[in-house]
Amino acid sequence: MAQLVLLRHGESQWNLENRFTGWIDVPLSPKGEQEARAAGQKLVGFRFDRAYVSVLKRAIDTLQIVLEVIGQTAIPIEKDQALNERLYGDLQGLNKAETAQKYGEQQVKLWRRSYDIRPPGGESLQDTAERVLPYYEGHIQPDILAGRNVIVAAHGNSLRALVMHLDQLSREAVLELNIPTGVPLLYEFDASGKVRERRYL
C-alpha cells in the first residue's frame, strides 16, 4: 500500500504580507520555518522512498526542514517547475486587500479561486493543472503504482490542481478548496493505484 504526502510549504514572507507570490522566489517567514518543523514532527515514523518539489525556495526549504526532522535527507529528490505555484502575472507582488479594493472583491476571488479565469498576464488553475497533472502521471504516479512512498512539497494552487484530480472534485467544488500551509495531507492507495483513504495529519 503506497502512501503519498502532499505538503504546501510553510508560510512565506509574502504570505505574511498578504501579497500575491506566484513564481517570485520569496523565502519562508520564521513562522513558516516553524510550520515546516511541525510538519516534520507529524511525519516522524513515516518512511519515504522519494521526494518531489518545485524549484521555488519556499517549497525546497520546507522539504529540507521536514527531511532533517525525520532523518531522511538521503532520499532522491526531484525538482521541477511543473510543481511551481500558479503564475499570478501582473498581480505578483501586489497586496491582496489593495488588489480587492482596486478591482473588486468578487473579481479577485474569481482570479484566485476559479478554475479557468486567468489573472492579467498569469495562469488559471486550469493552466496550472495542465502542467501539474502530466507531471504527476509521468513521474509520481509510477512510484505509487510500484508501491513506493512519496512526499511532494509544493504550493497552494499546484496542490489544489492535484487534489482536484485525486479527489475527483468538480470545477464548482474546487472554488472553495484551500490547502493550508505546513499541514501534511496523506493519501493511501491500494495496489491498483486507487485512493483508499485521505486525511490531514
Summary of the structure (lengths in Angstrom):
residues: 201
radius of gyration: 16.3
end to end distance: 17.8
largest distance: 50.7
contacts: 682
relative contact order: 0.23
helix: 45%
strand: 16%
